[in-house]
Amino acid sequence: MNTHTISFNPNGSAHSLWTDAIPLHELGQLEIIRASNIEFNNTAQQWEVKDRRGHMRFFSKSRSACLEWEQTNLQSD
């Protein structure tokens, strides 16, 4: 079972990891800020998850494994 957390702030704004499974646009105007970037490293031949500061947080030969790691580990960031 996949769970998804949406946190609401006292001012009414919310934050969450993006998912197409929930129509977040129905909540109102969206402001999207990436929690991480998943890019392929041609030299290392692997996908890498990097935080906003550019620090590698996870890597794998599989992009879907990186997406899964992002959903599991950045949900509460």
PQR file with spaces between the fields and no chain letter, atoms N, CA, C, O and H, PARSE charges and radii, in Angstrom:
ATOM       1  N    MET     1       0.840   -1.180    0.000 -0.4000 1.5000
ATOM       2  CA   MET     1       0.000    0.000    0.000 -0.0000 2.0000
ATOM       3  C    MET     1       0.882    1.239    0.000  0.5500 1.7000
ATOM       4  O    MET     1       1.768    1.370    0.844 -0.5500 1.4000
ATOM       5  N    ASN     2       0.649    2.139   -0.931 -0.4000 1.5000
ATOM       6  CA   ASN     2       1.360    3.408   -0.973 -0.0000 2.0000
ATOM       7  C    ASN     2       0.601    4.433   -0.156  0.5500 1.7000
ATOM       8  O    ASN     2      -0.622    4.541   -0.256 -0.5500 1.4000
ATOM       9  H    ASN     2      -0.071    2.032   -1.617  0.4000 1.0000
ATOM      10  N    THR     3       1.323    5.174    0.644 -0.4000 1.5000
ATOM      11  CA   THR     3       0.699    6.269    1.380 -0.0000 2.0000
ATOM      12  C    THR     3       1.320    7.562    0.911  0.5500 1.7000
ATOM      13  O    THR     3       2.448    7.593    0.421 -0.5500 1.4000
ATOM      14  H    THR     3       2.316    5.086    0.725  0.4000 1.0000
ATOM      15  N    HIS     4       0.572    8.614    1.069 -0.4000 1.5000
ATOM      16  CA   HIS     4       1.047    9.918    0.648 -0.0000 2.0000
ATOM      17  C    HIS     4       0.640   10.918    1.717  0.5500 1.7000
ATOM      18  O    HIS     4      -0.515   10.944    2.141 -0.5500 1.4000
ATOM      19  H    HIS     4      -0.345    8.590    1.467  0.4000 1.0000
ATOM      20  N    THR     5       1.579   11.734    2.149 -0.4000 1.5000
ATOM      21  CA   THR     5       1.323   12.700    3.207 -0.0000 2.0000
ATOM      22  C    THR     5       1.270   14.106    2.641  0.5500 1.7000
ATOM      23  O    THR     5       2.158   14.528    1.900 -0.5500 1.4000
ATOM      24  H    THR     5       2.517   11.713    1.804  0.4000 1.0000
ATOM      25  N    ILE     6       0.221   14.821    3.000 -0.4000 1.5000
ATOM      26  CA   ILE     6       0.118   16.242    2.691 -0.0000 2.0000
ATOM      27  C    ILE     6       0.073   16.962    4.038  0.5500 1.7000
ATOM      28  O    ILE     6      -0.820   16.717    4.848 -0.5500 1.4000
ATOM      29  H    ILE     6      -0.500   14.479    3.602  0.4000 1.0000
ATOM      30  N    SER     7       1.036   17.849    4.272 -0.4000 1.5000
ATOM      31  CA   SER     7       1.097   18.612    5.521 -0.0000 2.0000
ATOM      32  C    SER     7       0.548   20.009    5.271  0.5500 1.7000
ATOM      33  O    SER     7       0.930   20.676    4.309 -0.5500 1.4000
ATOM      34  H    SER     7       1.762   18.048    3.614  0.4000 1.0000
ATOM      35  N    PHE     8      -0.348   20.442    6.144 -0.4000 1.5000
ATOM      36  CA   PHE     8      -0.925   21.773    6.027 -0.0000 2.0000
ATOM      37  C    PHE     8      -0.345   22.680    7.103  0.5500 1.7000
ATOM      38  O    PHE     8      -0.273   22.301    8.272 -0.5500 1.4000
ATOM      39  H    PHE     8      -0.658   19.901    6.925  0.4000 1.0000
ATOM      40  N    ASN     9       0.066   23.873    6.706 -0.4000 1.5000
ATOM      41  CA   ASN     9       0.627   24.868    7.608 -0.0000 2.0000
ATOM      42  C    ASN     9      -0.497   25.732    8.169  0.5500 1.7000
ATOM      43  O    ASN     9      -1.579   25.783    7.583 -0.5500 1.4000
ATOM      44  H    ASN     9       0.008   24.181    5.756  0.4000 1.0000
ATOM      45  N    PRO    10      -0.263   26.416    9.297 -0.5600 1.5000
ATOM      46  CA   PRO    10      -1.303   27.266    9.883  0.2800 2.0000
ATOM      47  C    PRO    10      -1.836   28.333    8.919  0.5500 1.7000
ATOM      48  O    PRO    10      -2.984   28.757    9.047 -0.5500 1.4000
ATOM      49  N    ASN    11      -1.019   28.767    7.964 -0.4000 1.5000
ATOM      50  CA   ASN    11      -1.479   29.796    7.022 -0.0000 2.0000
ATOM      51  C    ASN    11      -2.314   29.203    5.883  0.5500 1.7000
ATOM      52  O    ASN    11      -2.739   29.930    4.985 -0.5500 1.4000
ATOM      53  H    ASN    11      -0.086   28.423    7.860  0.4000 1.0000
ATOM      54  N    GLY    12      -2.549   27.900    5.915 -0.4000 1.5000
ATOM      55  CA   GLY    12      -3.375   27.253    4.901 -0.0000 2.0000
ATOM      56  C    GLY    12      -2.597   26.650    3.752  0.5500 1.7000
ATOM      57  O    GLY    12      -3.163   25.920    2.939 -0.5500 1.4000
ATOM      58  H    GLY    12      -2.203   27.310    6.645  0.4000 1.0000
ATOM      59  N    SER    13      -1.304   26.943    3.670 -0.4000 1.5000
ATOM      60  CA   SER    13      -0.503   26.350    2.603 -0.0000 2.0000
ATOM      61  C    SER    13      -0.197   24.891    2.958  0.5500 1.7000
ATOM      62  O    SER    13      -0.294   24.484    4.116 -0.5500 1.4000
ATOM      63  H    SER    13      -0.844   27.536    4.330  0.4000 1.0000
ATOM      64  N    ALA    14       0.166   24.131    1.951 -0.4000 1.5000
ATOM      65  CA   ALA    14       0.443   22.711    2.156 -0.0000 2.0000
ATOM      66  C    ALA    14       1.757   22.351    1.478  0.5500 1.7000
ATOM      67  O    ALA    14       2.208   23.043    0.565 -0.5500 1.4000
ATOM      68  H    ALA    14       0.245   24.462    1.011  0.4000 1.0000
ATOM      69  N    HIS    15       2.363   21.265    1.934 -0.4000 1.5000
ATOM      70  CA   HIS    15       3.521   20.750    1.202 -0.0000 2.0000
ATOM      71  C    HIS    15       3.452   19.227    1.179  0.5500 1.7000
ATOM      72  O    HIS    15       2.935   18.583    2.093 -0.5500 1.4000
ATOM      73  H    HIS    15       1.997   20.703    2.676  0.4000 1.0000
ATOM      74  N    SER    16       3.995   18.683    0.097 -0.4000 1.5000
ATOM      75  CA   SER    16       3.893   17.261   -0.153 -0.0000 2.0000
ATOM      76  C    SER    16       4.842   16.897   -1.280  0.5500 1.7000
ATOM      77  O    SER    16       5.240   17.759   -2.064 -0.5500 1.4000
ATOM      78  H    SER    16       4.414   19.206   -0.645  0.4000 1.0000
ATOM      79  N    LEU    17       5.205   15.636   -1.366 -0.4000 1.5000
ATOM      80  CA   LEU    17       5.890   15.167   -2.562 -0.0000 2.0000
ATOM      81  C    LEU    17       4.849   15.036   -3.660  0.5500 1.7000
ATOM      82  O    LEU    17       3.710   14.649   -3.401 -0.5500 1.4000
ATOM      83  H    LEU    17       4.882   14.935   -0.729  0.4000 1.0000
ATOM      84  N    TRP    18       5.240   15.359   -4.883 -0.4000 1.5000
ATOM      85  CA   TRP    18       4.303   15.305   -5.999 -0.0000 2.0000
ATOM      86  C    TRP    18       3.936   13.873   -6.327  0.5500 1.7000
ATOM      87  O    TRP    18       4.768   12.967   -6.279 -0.5500 1.4000
ATOM      88  H    TRP    18       6.166   15.674   -5.093  0.4000 1.0000
ATOM      89  N    THR    19       2.688   13.694   -6.657 -0.4000 1.5000
ATOM      90  CA   THR    19       2.220   12.426   -7.193 -0.0000 2.0000
ATOM      91  C    THR    19       1.090   12.723   -8.166  0.5500 1.7000
ATOM      92  O    THR    19       0.273   13.610   -7.924 -0.5500 1.4000
ATOM      93  H    THR    19       2.012   14.429   -6.696  0.4000 1.0000
ATOM      94  N    ASP    20       1.046   11.989   -9.252 -0.4000 1.5000
ATOM      95  CA   ASP    20      -0.057   12.141  -10.191 -0.0000 2.0000
ATOM      96  C    ASP    20      -1.310   11.425   -9.686  0.5500 1.7000
ATOM      97  O    ASP    20      -2.394   11.600  -10.241 -0.5500 1.4000
ATOM      98  H    ASP    20       1.710   11.267   -9.449  0.4000 1.0000
ATOM      99  N    ALA    21      -1.157   10.615   -8.628 -0.4000 1.5000
ATOM     100  CA   ALA    21      -2.285    9.852   -8.094 -0.0000 2.0000
ATOM     101  C    ALA    21      -3.293   10.734   -7.364  0.5500 1.7000
ATOM     102  O    ALA    21      -4.450   10.347   -7.205 -0.5500 1.4000
ATOM     103  H    ALA    21      -0.276   10.473   -8.177  0.4000 1.0000
ATOM     104  N    ILE    22      -2.866   11.910   -6.921 -0.4000 1.5000
ATOM     105  CA   ILE    22      -3.747   12.838   -6.205 -0.0000 2.0000
ATOM     106  C    ILE    22      -3.845   14.116   -7.030  0.5500 1.7000
ATOM     107  O    ILE    22      -2.815   14.692   -7.379 -0.5500 1.4000
ATOM     108  H    ILE    22      -1.926   12.224   -7.050  0.4000 1.0000
ATOM     109  N    PRO    23      -5.054   14.576   -7.352 -0.5600 1.5000
ATOM     110  CA   PRO    23      -5.202   15.797   -8.156  0.2800 2.0000
ATOM     111  C    PRO    23      -4.921   17.054   -7.317  0.5500 1.7000
ATOM     112  O    PRO    23      -5.840   17.781   -6.938 -0.5500 1.4000
ATOM     113  N    LEU    24      -3.632   17.291   -7.038 -0.4000 1.5000
ATOM     114  CA   LEU    24      -3.249   18.397   -6.159 -0.0000 2.0000
ATOM     115  C    LEU    24      -3.704   19.749   -6.688  0.5500 1.7000
ATOM     116  O    LEU    24      -3.923   20.669   -5.899 -0.5500 1.4000
ATOM     117  H    LEU    24      -2.886   16.700   -7.346  0.4000 1.0000
ATOM     118  N    HIS    25      -3.853   19.895   -7.997 -0.4000 1.5000
ATOM     119  CA   HIS    25      -4.299   21.157   -8.580 -0.0000 2.0000
ATOM     120  C    HIS    25      -5.692   21.552   -8.079  0.5500 1.7000
ATOM     121  O    HIS    25      -6.060   22.725   -8.141 -0.5500 1.4000
ATOM     122  H    HIS    25      -3.675   19.148   -8.638  0.4000 1.0000
ATOM     123  N    GLU    26      -6.461   20.590   -7.589 -0.4000 1.5000
ATOM     124  CA   GLU    26      -7.793   20.896   -7.066 -0.0000 2.0000
ATOM     125  C    GLU    26      -7.736   21.649   -5.731  0.5500 1.7000
ATOM     126  O    GLU    26      -8.739   22.217   -5.299 -0.5500 1.4000
ATOM     127  H    GLU    26      -6.162   19.637   -7.539  0.4000 1.0000
ATOM     128  N    LEU    27      -6.577   21.655   -5.082 -0.4000 1.5000
ATOM     129  CA   LEU    27      -6.418   22.401   -3.836 -0.0000 2.0000
ATOM     130  C    LEU    27      -6.264   23.894   -4.085  0.5500 1.7000
ATOM     131  O    LEU    27      -6.440   24.696   -3.168 -0.5500 1.4000
ATOM     132  H    LEU    27      -5.762   21.194   -5.433  0.4000 1.0000
ATOM     133  N    GLY    28      -5.939   24.271   -5.308 -0.4000 1.5000
ATOM     134  CA   GLY    28      -5.727   25.681   -5.641 -0.0000 2.0000
ATOM     135  C    GLY    28      -4.445   25.854   -6.417  0.5500 1.7000
ATOM     136  O    GLY    28      -3.930   24.907   -7.011 -0.5500 1.4000
ATOM     137  H    GLY    28      -5.796   23.619   -6.053  0.4000 1.0000
ATOM     138  N    GLN    29      -3.928   27.079   -6.410 -0.4000 1.5000
ATOM     139  CA   GLN    29      -2.712   27.390   -7.155 -0.0000 2.0000
ATOM     140  C    GLN    29      -1.533   26.633   -6.570  0.5500 1.7000
ATOM     141  O    GLN    29      -1.357   26.583   -5.353 -0.5500 1.4000
ATOM     142  H    GLN    29      -4.346   27.849   -5.927  0.4000 1.0000
ATOM     143  N    LEU    30      -0.730   26.048   -7.440 -0.4000 1.5000
ATOM     144  CA   LEU    30       0.427   25.263   -7.014 -0.0000 2.0000
ATOM     145  C    LEU    30       1.707   26.063   -7.155  0.5500 1.7000
ATOM     146  O    LEU    30       1.853   26.861   -8.081 -0.5500 1.4000
ATOM     147  H    LEU    30      -0.872   26.089   -8.428  0.4000 1.0000
ATOM     148  N    GLU    31       2.628   25.848   -6.238 -0.4000 1.5000
ATOM     149  CA   GLU    31       4.001   26.340   -6.346 -0.0000 2.0000
ATOM     150  C    GLU    31       4.882   25.122   -6.148  0.5500 1.7000
ATOM     151  O    GLU    31       4.927   24.555   -5.056 -0.5500 1.4000
ATOM     152  H    GLU    31       2.510   25.200   -5.486  0.4000 1.0000
ATOM     153  N    ILE    32       5.578   24.718   -7.190 -0.4000 1.5000
ATOM     154  CA   ILE    32       6.359   23.490   -7.163 -0.0000 2.0000
ATOM     155  C    ILE    32       7.830   23.809   -6.922  0.5500 1.7000
ATOM     156  O    ILE    32       8.439   24.585   -7.659 -0.5500 1.4000
ATOM     157  H    ILE    32       5.542   25.179   -8.077  0.4000 1.0000
ATOM     158  N    ILE    33       8.389   23.201   -5.886 -0.4000 1.5000
ATOM     159  CA   ILE    33       9.814   23.308   -5.571 -0.0000 2.0000
ATOM     160  C    ILE    33      10.330   21.882   -5.442  0.5500 1.7000
ATOM     161  O    ILE    33       9.836   21.111   -4.618 -0.5500 1.4000
ATOM     162  H    ILE    33       7.895   22.570   -5.287  0.4000 1.0000
ATOM     163  N    ARG    34      11.311   21.536   -6.245 -0.4000 1.5000
ATOM     164  CA   ARG    34      11.852   20.182   -6.226 -0.0000 2.0000
ATOM     165  C    ARG    34      12.537   19.881   -4.895  0.5500 1.7000
ATOM     166  O    ARG    34      13.327   20.685   -4.401 -0.5500 1.4000
ATOM     167  H    ARG    34      11.712   22.162   -6.914  0.4000 1.0000
ATOM     168  N    ALA    35      12.231   18.724   -4.321 -0.4000 1.5000
ATOM     169  CA   ALA    35      12.912   18.258   -3.112 -0.0000 2.0000
ATOM     170  C    ALA    35      14.247   17.619   -3.469  0.5500 1.7000
ATOM     171  O    ALA    35      15.186   17.613   -2.673 -0.5500 1.4000
ATOM     172  H    ALA    35      11.589   18.071   -4.722  0.4000 1.0000
ATOM     173  N    SER    36      14.310   17.084   -4.678 -0.4000 1.5000
ATOM     174  CA   SER    36      15.536   16.444   -5.158 -0.0000 2.0000
ATOM     175  C    SER    36      15.512   16.419   -6.671  0.5500 1.7000
ATOM     176  O    SER    36      14.499   16.731   -7.297 -0.5500 1.4000
ATOM     177  H    SER    36      13.548   17.089   -5.325  0.4000 1.0000
ATOM     178  N    ASN    37      16.635   16.047   -7.246 -0.4000 1.5000
ATOM     179  CA   ASN    37      16.744   15.848   -8.688 -0.0000 2.0000
ATOM     180  C    ASN    37      17.257   14.445   -8.932  0.5500 1.7000
ATOM     181  O    ASN    37      18.160   13.972   -8.243 -0.5500 1.4000
ATOM     182  H    ASN    37      17.457   15.794   -6.737  0.4000 1.0000
ATOM     183  N    ILE    38      16.676   13.787   -9.912 -0.4000 1.5000
ATOM     184  CA   ILE    38      17.127   12.454  -10.297 -0.0000 2.0000
ATOM     185  C    ILE    38      17.694   12.580  -11.707  0.5500 1.7000
ATOM     186  O    ILE    38      16.979   12.887  -12.661 -0.5500 1.4000
ATOM     187  H    ILE    38      15.942   14.171  -10.472  0.4000 1.0000
ATOM     188  N    GLU    39      18.985   12.337  -11.812 -0.4000 1.5000
ATOM     189  CA   GLU    39      19.672   12.485  -13.097 -0.0000 2.0000
ATOM     190  C    GLU    39      20.557   11.279  -13.351  0.5500 1.7000
ATOM     191  O    GLU    39      21.038   10.635  -12.419 -0.5500 1.4000
ATOM     192  H    GLU    39      19.566   12.087  -11.037  0.4000 1.0000
ATOM     193  N    PHE    40      20.767   10.979  -14.643 -0.4000 1.5000
ATOM     194  CA   PHE    40      21.641    9.874  -15.007 -0.0000 2.0000
ATOM     195  C    PHE    40      23.079   10.363  -15.095  0.5500 1.7000
ATOM     196  O    PHE    40      23.363   11.353  -15.769 -0.5500 1.4000
ATOM     197  H    PHE    40      20.376   11.502  -15.400  0.4000 1.0000
ATOM     198  N    ASN    41      23.983    9.670  -14.416 -0.4000 1.5000
ATOM     199  CA   ASN    41      25.409    9.972  -14.456 -0.0000 2.0000
ATOM     200  C    ASN    41      26.024    9.091  -15.536  0.5500 1.7000
ATOM     201  O    ASN    41      26.172    7.882  -15.356 -0.5500 1.4000
ATOM     202  H    ASN    41      23.752    8.866  -13.869  0.4000 1.0000
ATOM     203  N    ASN    42      26.382    9.715  -16.669 -0.4000 1.5000
ATOM     204  CA   ASN    42      26.911    8.961  -17.807 -0.0000 2.0000
ATOM     205  C    ASN    42      28.226    8.261  -17.482  0.5500 1.7000
ATOM     206  O    ASN    42      28.468    7.152  -17.958 -0.5500 1.4000
ATOM     207  H    ASN    42      26.262   10.696  -16.815  0.4000 1.0000
ATOM     208  N    THR    43      29.069    8.887  -16.688 -0.4000 1.5000
ATOM     209  CA   THR    43      30.366    8.301  -16.348 -0.0000 2.0000
ATOM     210  C    THR    43      30.196    7.075  -15.462  0.5500 1.7000
ATOM     211  O    THR    43      30.787    6.027  -15.719 -0.5500 1.4000
ATOM     212  H    THR    43      28.872    9.788  -16.301  0.4000 1.0000
ATOM     213  N    ALA    44      29.382    7.214  -14.413 -0.4000 1.5000
ATOM     214  CA   ALA    44      29.173    6.113  -13.466 -0.0000 2.0000
ATOM     215  C    ALA    44      28.131    5.109  -13.954  0.5500 1.7000
ATOM     216  O    ALA    44      28.006    4.017  -13.400 -0.5500 1.4000
ATOM     217  H    ALA    44      28.902    8.065  -14.204  0.4000 1.0000
ATOM     218  N    GLN    45      27.373    5.490  -15.009 -0.4000 1.5000
ATOM     219  CA   GLN    45      26.319    4.630  -15.547 -0.0000 2.0000
ATOM     220  C    GLN    45      25.297    4.244  -14.474  0.5500 1.7000
ATOM     221  O    GLN    45      24.966    3.072  -14.297 -0.5500 1.4000
ATOM     222  H    GLN    45      27.474    6.378  -15.459  0.4000 1.0000
ATOM     223  N    GLN    46      24.809    5.270  -13.762 -0.4000 1.5000
ATOM     224  CA   GLN    46      23.805    5.054  -12.728 -0.0000 2.0000
ATOM     225  C    GLN    46      22.935    6.300  -12.591  0.5500 1.7000
ATOM     226  O    GLN    46      23.338    7.403  -12.960 -0.5500 1.4000
ATOM     227  H    GLN    46      25.079    6.222  -13.906  0.4000 1.0000
ATOM     228  N    TRP    47      21.742    6.100  -12.056 -0.4000 1.5000
ATOM     229  CA   TRP    47      20.852    7.202  -11.722 -0.0000 2.0000
ATOM     230  C    TRP    47      21.211    7.687  -10.330  0.5500 1.7000
ATOM     231  O    TRP    47      21.523    6.885   -9.450 -0.5500 1.4000
ATOM     232  H    TRP    47      21.415    5.204  -11.756  0.4000 1.0000
ATOM     233  N    GLU    48      21.169    9.013  -10.126 -0.4000 1.5000
ATOM     234  CA   GLU    48      21.547    9.600   -8.834 -0.0000 2.0000
ATOM     235  C    GLU    48      20.462   10.547   -8.348  0.5500 1.7000
ATOM     236  O    GLU    48      19.945   11.371   -9.103 -0.5500 1.4000
ATOM     237  H    GLU    48      20.916    9.664  -10.841  0.4000 1.0000
ATOM     238  N    VAL    49      20.131   10.409   -7.070 -0.4000 1.5000
ATOM     239  CA   VAL    49      19.198   11.321   -6.413 -0.0000 2.0000
ATOM     240  C    VAL    49      20.036   12.328   -5.644  0.5500 1.7000
ATOM     241  O    VAL    49      20.806   11.963   -4.756 -0.5500 1.4000
ATOM     242  H    VAL    49      20.551    9.739   -6.457  0.4000 1.0000
ATOM     243  N    LYS    50      19.880   13.596   -5.992 -0.4000 1.5000
ATOM     244  CA   LYS    50      20.634   14.654   -5.303 -0.0000 2.0000
ATOM     245  C    LYS    50      19.660   15.625   -4.652  0.5500 1.7000
ATOM     246  O    LYS    50      18.612   15.951   -5.211 -0.5500 1.4000
ATOM     247  H    LYS    50      19.255   13.893   -6.714  0.4000 1.0000
ATOM     248  N    ASP    51      20.031   16.084   -3.450 -0.4000 1.5000
ATOM     249  CA   ASP    51      19.185   17.062   -2.766 -0.0000 2.0000
ATOM     250  C    ASP    51      19.385   18.445   -3.389  0.5500 1.7000
ATOM     251  O    ASP    51      20.159   18.605   -4.333 -0.5500 1.4000
ATOM     252  H    ASP    51      20.882   15.819   -2.996  0.4000 1.0000
ATOM     253  N    ARG    52      18.685   19.434   -2.854 -0.4000 1.5000
ATOM     254  CA   ARG    52      18.741   20.790   -3.425 -0.0000 2.0000
ATOM     255  C    ARG    52      20.133   21.394   -3.384  0.5500 1.7000
ATOM     256  O    ARG    52      20.439   22.296   -4.165 -0.5500 1.4000
ATOM     257  H    ARG    52      18.056   19.305   -2.087  0.4000 1.0000
ATOM     258  N    ARG    53      20.980   20.911   -2.485 -0.4000 1.5000
ATOM     259  CA   ARG    53      22.361   21.411   -2.386 -0.0000 2.0000
ATOM     260  C    ARG    53      23.316   20.664   -3.302  0.5500 1.7000
ATOM     261  O    ARG    53      24.502   20.990   -3.364 -0.5500 1.4000
ATOM     262  H    ARG    53      20.731   20.179   -1.851  0.4000 1.0000
ATOM     263  N    GLY    54      22.805   19.660   -4.016 -0.4000 1.5000
ATOM     264  CA   GLY    54      23.640   18.899   -4.938 -0.0000 2.0000
ATOM     265  C    GLY    54      24.319   17.695   -4.313  0.5500 1.7000
ATOM     266  O    GLY    54      25.134   17.042   -4.964 -0.5500 1.4000
ATOM     267  H    GLY    54      21.842   19.396   -3.966  0.4000 1.0000
ATOM     268  N    HIS    55      23.996   17.384   -3.053 -0.4000 1.5000
ATOM     269  CA   HIS    55      24.593   16.223   -2.391 -0.0000 2.0000
ATOM     270  C    HIS    55      23.848   14.956   -2.807  0.5500 1.7000
ATOM     271  O    HIS    55      22.618   14.911   -2.789 -0.5500 1.4000
ATOM     272  H    HIS    55      23.333   17.914   -2.524  0.4000 1.0000
ATOM     273  N    MET    56      24.612   13.928   -3.182 -0.4000 1.5000
ATOM     274  CA   MET    56      23.979   12.678   -3.564 -0.0000 2.0000
ATOM     275  C    MET    56      23.384   12.005   -2.340  0.5500 1.7000
ATOM     276  O    MET    56      24.053   11.834   -1.321 -0.5500 1.4000
ATOM     277  H    MET    56      25.611   13.964   -3.197  0.4000 1.0000
ATOM     278  N    ARG    57      22.126   11.627   -2.453 -0.4000 1.5000
ATOM     279  CA   ARG    57      21.414   10.966   -1.358 -0.0000 2.0000
ATOM     280  C    ARG    57      21.204    9.479   -1.625  0.5500 1.7000
ATOM     281  O    ARG    57      21.060    8.687   -0.694 -0.5500 1.4000
ATOM     282  H    ARG    57      21.582   11.765   -3.281  0.4000 1.0000
ATOM     283  N    PHE    58      21.187    9.103   -2.917 -0.4000 1.5000
ATOM     284  CA   PHE    58      20.933    7.706   -3.277 -0.0000 2.0000
ATOM     285  C    PHE    58      21.343    7.515   -4.730  0.5500 1.7000
ATOM     286  O    PHE    58      21.334    8.468   -5.509 -0.5500 1.4000
ATOM     287  H    PHE    58      21.305    9.747   -3.674  0.4000 1.0000
ATOM     288  N    PHE    59      21.704    6.285   -5.100 -0.4000 1.5000
ATOM     289  CA   PHE    59      21.977    5.996   -6.503 -0.0000 2.0000
ATOM     290  C    PHE    59      21.598    4.557   -6.794  0.5500 1.7000
ATOM     291  O    PHE    59      21.556    3.712   -5.900 -0.5500 1.4000
ATOM     292  H    PHE    59      21.711    5.511   -4.468  0.4000 1.0000
ATOM     293  N    SER    60      21.322    4.296   -8.070 -0.4000 1.5000
ATOM     294  CA   SER    60      20.944    2.958   -8.500 -0.0000 2.0000
ATOM     295  C    SER    60      21.056    2.878  -10.018  0.5500 1.7000
ATOM     296  O    SER    60      21.021    3.902  -10.701 -0.5500 1.4000
ATOM     297  H    SER    60      21.356    4.983   -8.796  0.4000 1.0000
ATOM     298  N    LYS    61      21.189    1.687  -10.536 -0.4000 1.5000
ATOM     299  CA   LYS    61      21.149    1.472  -11.985 -0.0000 2.0000
ATOM     300  C    LYS    61      19.721    1.656  -12.501  0.5500 1.7000
ATOM     301  O    LYS    61      19.504    1.821  -13.702 -0.5500 1.4000
ATOM     302  H    LYS    61      21.218    0.856   -9.981  0.4000 1.0000
ATOM     303  N    SER    62      18.752    1.627  -11.584 -0.4000 1.5000
ATOM     304  CA   SER    62      17.333    1.709  -11.935 -0.0000 2.0000
ATOM     305  C    SER    62      16.749    3.072  -11.557  0.5500 1.7000
ATOM     306  O    SER    62      16.824    3.479  -10.398 -0.5500 1.4000
ATOM     307  H    SER    62      18.929    1.493  -10.609  0.4000 1.0000
ATOM     308  N    ARG    63      16.172    3.774  -12.528 -0.4000 1.5000
ATOM     309  CA   ARG    63      15.523    5.055  -12.238 -0.0000 2.0000
ATOM     310  C    ARG    63      14.301    4.846  -11.346  0.5500 1.7000
ATOM     311  O    ARG    63      14.031    5.653  -10.456 -0.5500 1.4000
ATOM     312  H    ARG    63      16.111    3.444  -13.470  0.4000 1.0000
ATOM     313  N    SER    64      13.569    3.770  -11.584 -0.4000 1.5000
ATOM     314  CA   SER    64      12.386    3.519  -10.757 -0.0000 2.0000
ATOM     315  C    SER    64      12.773    3.268   -9.303  0.5500 1.7000
ATOM     316  O    SER    64      12.014    3.622   -8.400 -0.5500 1.4000
ATOM     317  H    SER    64      13.788    3.115  -12.307  0.4000 1.0000
ATOM     318  N    ALA    65      13.934    2.667   -9.055 -0.4000 1.5000
ATOM     319  CA   ALA    65      14.405    2.482   -7.678 -0.0000 2.0000
ATOM     320  C    ALA    65      14.690    3.842   -7.038  0.5500 1.7000
ATOM     321  O    ALA    65      14.434    4.037   -5.849 -0.5500 1.4000
ATOM     322  H    ALA    65      14.550    2.380   -9.789  0.4000 1.0000
ATOM     323  N    CYS    66      15.216    4.774   -7.821 -0.4000 1.5000
ATOM     324  CA   CYS    66      15.478    6.124   -7.311 -0.0000 2.0000
ATOM     325  C    CYS    66      14.171    6.847   -6.993  0.5500 1.7000
ATOM     326  O    CYS    66      14.071    7.533   -5.976 -0.5500 1.4000
ATOM     327  H    CYS    66      15.424    4.615   -8.786  0.4000 1.0000
ATOM     328  N    LEU    67      13.171    6.694   -7.861 -0.4000 1.5000
ATOM     329  CA   LEU    67      11.864    7.306   -7.609 -0.0000 2.0000
ATOM     330  C    LEU    67      11.224    6.720   -6.358  0.5500 1.7000
ATOM     331  O    LEU    67      10.621    7.444   -5.566 -0.5500 1.4000
ATOM     332  H    LEU    67      13.252    6.137   -8.687  0.4000 1.0000
ATOM     333  N    GLU    68      11.356    5.419   -6.182 -0.4000 1.5000
ATOM     334  CA   GLU    68      10.819    4.766   -4.989 -0.0000 2.0000
ATOM     335  C    GLU    68      11.539    5.256   -3.734  0.5500 1.7000
ATOM     336  O    GLU    68      10.905    5.525   -2.714 -0.5500 1.4000
ATOM     337  H    GLU    68      11.846    4.830   -6.825  0.4000 1.0000
ATOM     338  N    TRP    69      12.869    5.370   -3.814 -0.4000 1.5000
ATOM     339  CA   TRP    69      13.637    5.871   -2.668 -0.0000 2.0000
ATOM     340  C    TRP    69      13.186    7.286   -2.314  0.5500 1.7000
ATOM     341  O    TRP    69      13.008    7.613   -1.140 -0.5500 1.4000
ATOM     342  H    TRP    69      13.384    5.151   -4.643  0.4000 1.0000
ATOM     343  N    GLU    70      13.001    8.124   -3.340 -0.4000 1.5000
ATOM     344  CA   GLU    70      12.567    9.504   -3.127 -0.0000 2.0000
ATOM     345  C    GLU    70      11.224    9.541   -2.398  0.5500 1.7000
ATOM     346  O    GLU    70      11.061   10.286   -1.431 -0.5500 1.4000
ATOM     347  H    GLU    70      13.145    7.858   -4.293  0.4000 1.0000
ATOM     348  N    GLN    71      10.273    8.746   -2.854 -0.4000 1.5000
ATOM     349  CA   GLN    71       8.948    8.715   -2.222 -0.0000 2.0000
ATOM     350  C    GLN    71       9.029    8.247   -0.774  0.5500 1.7000
ATOM     351  O    GLN    71       8.363    8.803    0.100 -0.5500 1.4000
ATOM     352  H    GLN    71      10.405    8.142   -3.639  0.4000 1.0000
ATOM     353  N    THR    72       9.845    7.225   -0.521 -0.4000 1.5000
ATOM     354  CA   THR    72       9.952    6.658    0.825 -0.0000 2.0000
ATOM     355  C    THR    72      10.723    7.560    1.784  0.5500 1.7000
ATOM     356  O    THR    72      10.330    7.715    2.940 -0.5500 1.4000
ATOM     357  H    THR    72      10.385    6.774   -1.231  0.4000 1.0000
ATOM     358  N    ASN    73      11.810    8.152    1.314 -0.4000 1.5000
ATOM     359  CA   ASN    73      12.730    8.828    2.213 -0.0000 2.0000
ATOM     360  C    ASN    73      12.553   10.335    2.281  0.5500 1.7000
ATOM     361  O    ASN    73      13.027   10.951    3.236 -0.5500 1.4000
ATOM     362  H    ASN    73      12.129    8.026    0.375  0.4000 1.0000
ATOM     363  N    LEU    74      11.907   10.944    1.333 -0.4000 1.5000
ATOM     364  CA   LEU    74      11.746   12.391    1.364 -0.0000 2.0000
ATOM     365  C    LEU    74      10.322   12.811    1.736  0.5500 1.7000
ATOM     366  O    LEU    74      10.013   14.002    1.751 -0.5500 1.4000
ATOM     367  H    LEU    74      11.522   10.444    0.557  0.4000 1.0000
ATOM     368  N    GLN    75       9.475   11.862    2.029 -0.4000 1.5000
ATOM     369  CA   GLN    75       8.076   12.150    2.347 -0.0000 2.0000
ATOM     370  C    GLN    75       7.930   13.167    3.460  0.5500 1.7000
ATOM     371  O    GLN    75       7.040   14.015    3.398 -0.5500 1.4000
ATOM     372  H    GLN    75       9.727   10.894    2.016  0.4000 1.0000
ATOM     373  N    SER    76       8.784   13.108    4.486 -0.4000 1.5000
ATOM     374  CA   SER    76       8.634   14.018    5.627 -0.0000 2.0000
ATOM     375  C    SER    76       9.610   15.188    5.600  0.5500 1.7000
ATOM     376  O    SER    76       9.622   15.995    6.529 -0.5500 1.4000
ATOM     377  H    SER    76       9.507   12.419    4.537  0.4000 1.0000
ATOM     378  N    ASP    77      10.441   15.300    4.538 -0.4000 1.5000
ATOM     379  CA   ASP    77      11.401   16.418    4.459 -0.0000 2.0000
ATOM     380  C    ASP    77      10.696   17.735    4.227  0.5500 1.7000
ATOM     381  O    ASP    77      11.346   18.775    4.135 -0.5500 1.4000
ATOM     382  H    ASP    77      10.431   14.645    3.783  0.4000 1.0000
